[in-house]
Amino acid sequence: MSRDTIFALSSGPVPAGVAVVRISGPKAHAVMMTLIDSEPKPRLAALRYVTDPATGDVIDQALVLSFPGEKSFTGEDTVEFHLHGGRAIVKAMIDLLGSFEGCRLAEAGEFARRAFENGKFDLTEIEGLADLIDADTENQRKQAMRQASGAHRSVIDGWRDVLLYARSMIEAELDFADEEDVPGSVSDVIWLKLDALKYEIEDHLSRADHGERLRNGMTVVLVGHPNAGKSSLLNWFAKRDVAIVTEEAGTTRDLLELHLDIAGYPVTMIDTAGLREAENLVEREGIRRALEKSEHADLLIEIVDASSVDKRVEVKSRARRMVLFNKQDRIGSETKPVNSGAEEEFSVAVKTGLGMANFYDSFVKQIKESFNGAEDVLITRKRHETYLRECVDNVDKALIYSDSPLEIRSEFLRTAGDSLGKITGRIDVEEMLGVIFSQFCVGK
């Protein structure tokens, strides 16, 4: 059964300078030729009038590009109309395309899905493209570009090749032991390679949190007693008033988030309710949320009123902590940091800027250290980590169960290969046969 031809506005929301409407599917070329008077050369932009065939009305004068079959993004005939980005023009074009039989609006992600189904990209590359579109910082862009360009796929495919080779050697020993081209001892050929493979994947797993942190952003939570200066610090980072600041304690009741680009890395800073014994129901809920966010933070910044240095807060968190003794300008003498070694401490006055340059330099250093090497990390999603752990677990079983029959050990390797295949979306049991018959003169 023939697939539908799909279309959609592929550029940003209108109005805009240019609006790109993309069509993909078996009828894409025929629809294009119905709307314009002459065919453009493949992959070359041509200026054409787009006309409604039913009425003869000109919709717009547009640049038209045609991408035949396998050379397109989706792997099927694709056409793009680069229109003027007015709402009326785009609506008329979308309505016109919808009038053709077998044509419909694309669902979310359907162009990318067709590209995957037609073998143009694997799942890691598709995910990289999505991350590239969503990238807010330079280092997120670098990570996404590396993944979208196939760097992750090539590494994972290399690992799968090792597993396929190992299984082919086992199968060869089991089924074709009489053939001259088949080595006589599998263990001398594959087990050392599998051991090296296991440690290589484990090395990537040890840095899994770095890649996910770069993709999702680092969470920095501001904590402290009421009126210590948390909201003032948030406003200092934002360079504008995003939080209400008053002399009244307990002004902040809910979580306030600020998304920052720190040295090219994504950081979400969260201002929380002041921690104290509260009777007000709303404030108690704010405090509960503050404690919850603190528990899952990547970095805590505790703000302490310098006139009450003994008023520290207790929160359950494994995150590193920076402590700011704030409002130094009000007490007449500088509060000296304790220098306990467990946390960095700074004497500051957020509103006047006293000591903030020193604090900010240390803050940026903390951020950079947290993301160290993240651009080159293979694992950017939880599902990558899950399937790689499954792979390592099964390779480990194949190695340690050395007294088990080769058939059992081969099954562990098959499962390990399937786990890798789930990352890229490529699971093909016929690949093993291809390896066997390409390396051995079996049946010649």
Residue pairs with C-beta under 8 A, 6 or more apart in sequence:
2 26
2 102
3 25
3 26
3 76
4 25
4 102
4 103
4 104
5 23
5 24
5 25
5 26
5 27
5 28
5 31
5 100
5 102
5 103
5 104
6 23
6 24
6 25
6 103
6 104
6 105
6 106
6 107
6 110
6 111
6 114
7 21
7 22
7 23
7 24
7 94
7 97
7 98
7 103
7 104
7 105
7 106
8 21
8 22
8 105
8 106
8 110
8 111
9 19
9 20
9 21
9 90
9 94
10 20
10 21
10 22
10 80
10 111
11 18
11 19
11 20
11 85
14 85
14 86
14 87
14 90
15 85
15 86
15 87
16 85
17 84
17 85
18 82
18 83
18 84
18 85
19 82
19 83
19 84
19 85
19 86
19 89
19 90
20 80
20 81
20 82
20 83
21 80
21 81
21 83
21 90
21 93
21 94
21 97
22 78
22 79
22 80
22 111
23 31
23 32
23 78
23 79
23 80
23 81
23 97
23 103
24 72
24 73
24 74
24 76
24 77
24 78
24 79
24 106
24 111
24 114
25 76
25 77
25 102
25 103
26 76
26 77
26 102
27 100
27 102
27 103
28 76
28 77
28 78
28 79
29 66
29 68
29 77
29 79
31 79
31 97
31 100
31 103
32 39
32 64
32 66
32 79
33 39
34 53
34 100
35 50
35 51
35 52
35 53
35 59
35 96
36 48
36 49
36 50
36 51
36 64
37 48
37 49
37 51
38 46
38 48
39 66
40 46
40 48
40 64
40 65
40 66
41 66
42 66
42 67
42 68
42 71
43 65
43 66
43 67
43 71
44 65
45 63
45 64
45 65
45 82
46 63
46 64
46 65
47 61
47 62
47 63
47 64
48 61
48 62
48 63
48 64
49 58
49 60
49 61
49 62
50 58
50 59
50 60
50 61
50 62
50 64
50 81
50 83
50 93
51 57
51 58
51 59
52 58
52 59
52 92
52 96
54 99
59 83
59 89
59 92
59 93
59 96
60 83
60 84
60 89
60 92
60 93
61 84
62 81
62 82
62 83
62 84
63 81
63 82
64 79
64 80
64 81
64 82
65 79
65 80
65 82
66 77
66 78
66 79
67 73
67 77
67 78
67 79
67 80
68 77
69 75
69 76
69 77
70 118
72 78
73 111
73 115
73 120
74 111
74 114
74 115
74 118
74 120
75 114
75 115
75 117
75 118
75 119
75 120
76 114
76 118
81 93
83 89
83 90
83 93
94 105
97 103
98 104
98 105
112 121
112 126
112 129
112 130
115 121
115 126
116 122
116 123
116 126
116 425
121 129
122 150
122 153
122 424
122 425
122 426
123 423
123 424
123 425
124 147
124 152
124 153
124 156
124 384
124 423
124 424
125 147
125 148
125 149
125 150
125 152
125 153
127 147
127 380
127 381
128 144
128 145
128 146
128 147
128 148
128 149
128 152
129 144
129 148
131 140
131 143
131 144
131 147
131 148
131 215
131 380
132 141
132 144
132 145
132 148
134 140
134 144
135 141
135 143
135 144
136 259
136 261
136 266
137 261
137 264
137 265
137 266
138 261
138 264
139 214
139 264
139 265
139 266
139 371
139 374
139 375
140 214
140 215
140 265
140 266
142 375
143 211
143 214
143 215
143 374
143 375
143 377
143 380
144 215
146 152
146 375
146 376
147 380
152 378
152 380
153 424
155 378
156 378
156 420
156 423
156 424
157 424
157 426
159 197
159 200
159 201
159 391
159 420
160 417
160 420
160 421
160 426
160 431
162 193
162 194
162 197
163 194
163 197
163 395
163 413
163 416
163 417
163 420
164 417
164 431
164 432
164 435
165 190
165 193
165 435
166 190
166 193
166 194
166 413
167 410
167 413
167 414
167 417
167 432
167 435
168 432
168 435
168 436
168 439
169 183
169 186
169 189
169 190
170 186
170 190
170 406
170 409
170 410
170 413
171 410
171 432
171 436
172 179
172 182
172 183
172 436
172 440
172 442
173 182
173 183
173 184
173 186
173 406
174 406
174 407
176 182
176 440
176 442
177 184
179 440
179 441
179 442
180 441
181 439
181 440
181 441
181 442
182 440
182 442
183 189
186 406
191 399
194 395
194 398
194 399
194 413
195 399
197 395
198 392
198 395
198 396
198 399
201 388
201 391
201 392
201 395
202 392
204 377
204 378
204 379
204 388
205 379
205 385
205 388
205 389
205 392
207 373
207 377
207 379
208 377
208 379
208 384
208 385
210 371
210 372
210 373
210 374
210 377
211 374
211 377
211 378
211 379
211 380
212 379
212 380
212 381
212 382
212 385
213 298
213 370
213 371
213 374
214 265
214 266
214 371
214 374
214 375
214 377
214 380
215 380
215 381
216 266
217 259
217 266
217 267
217 268
218 265
218 266
218 267
218 268
218 298
218 299
218 367
218 370
218 371
219 267
219 268
219 270
219 293
219 296
219 297
219 298
219 299
220 267
220 268
220 269
220 270
220 297
220 298
220 299
220 300
220 301
221 269
221 270
221 272
221 290
221 293
221 294
221 297
221 299
221 300
221 301
221 319
222 230
222 233
222 234
222 269
222 270
222 271
222 272
222 301
222 303
223 230
223 272
223 275
223 290
223 294
223 300
223 301
223 302
223 303
223 313
223 315
224 230
224 274
224 275
224 302
224 303
224 304
224 313
225 274
225 275
225 276
225 304
225 305
225 308
225 311
225 313
226 249
226 250
226 251
226 273
226 274
226 275
226 276
227 247
227 248
227 249
227 250
227 251
227 274
227 305
228 274
228 303
228 304
228 305
228 326
229 303
229 305
229 324
229 326
229 327
229 350
229 351
230 252
230 271
230 272
230 274
230 303
231 243
231 244
231 245
231 251
231 252
231 256
231 271
232 243
232 245
232 326
232 350
232 351
233 271
233 301
233 303
233 324
233 326
233 350
234 242
234 243
234 256
234 258
234 269
234 271
235 241
235 242
235 243
235 245
236 350
236 356
237 258
237 260
237 269
238 258
242 256
242 258
243 252
243 256
243 271
244 251
244 252
245 251
249 274
249 276
250 273
250 274
250 276
250 278
250 280
250 283
252 271
252 272
252 273
252 274
252 286
253 273
253 282
253 283
253 285
253 286
254 273
254 286
254 289
255 270
255 271
255 272
255 273
255 286
255 289
255 290
255 293
256 270
256 271
257 268
257 269
257 270
257 271
258 268
258 269
258 270
258 271
259 266
259 267
259 268
259 269
260 266
260 267
260 268
260 269
261 267
262 363
262 364
262 367
263 364
263 367
263 368
265 367
265 368
265 370
265 371
267 367
270 293
270 297
272 286
272 289
272 290
272 293
272 294
273 283
273 286
273 287
273 289
273 290
274 287
275 287
275 290
275 291
275 313
275 315
276 287
278 284
278 287
291 315
291 316
294 300
294 315
294 316
294 317
294 319
295 315
295 316
295 317
296 317
297 317
297 319
298 319
298 370
299 319
299 320
299 321
299 322
299 366
299 367
299 370
300 315
300 317
300 319
300 320
300 321
300 322
301 321
301 322
301 323
301 324
301 363
302 312
302 313
302 321
302 322
302 323
302 324
303 324
303 326
303 350
304 311
304 312
304 323
304 324
304 325
304 326
305 311
305 326
305 327
306 325
306 326
306 327
306 328
306 330
306 331
306 335
306 347
307 327
307 330
307 331
309 325
309 335
320 343
320 366
321 342
321 343
321 344
322 343
322 344
322 345
322 346
322 359
322 362
322 363
322 366
323 337
323 343
323 344
323 345
323 346
324 345
324 346
324 348
324 350
324 359
325 335
325 337
325 345
325 346
325 347
325 348
326 348
326 349
326 350
327 349
327 350
328 334
328 335
328 347
328 348
328 349
328 354
328 355
329 349
329 351
329 352
329 354
330 349
334 347
335 347
336 347
337 345
337 346
337 347
338 345
339 345
344 362
344 366
346 355
346 358
346 359
346 362
347 354
347 355
348 354
348 355
348 356
348 359
349 355
349 356
350 356
378 384
379 385
379 388
383 422
383 423
384 423
387 419
387 420
387 422
387 423
388 419
388 420
388 423
390 415
390 416
390 419
391 416
391 417
391 419
391 420
392 416
394 412
394 413
394 415
394 416
394 419
395 412
395 413
395 416
397 409
397 412
398 409
398 410
398 412
398 413
398 416
401 408
401 409
401 412
414 429
418 427
421 427
421 428
436 442
437 443
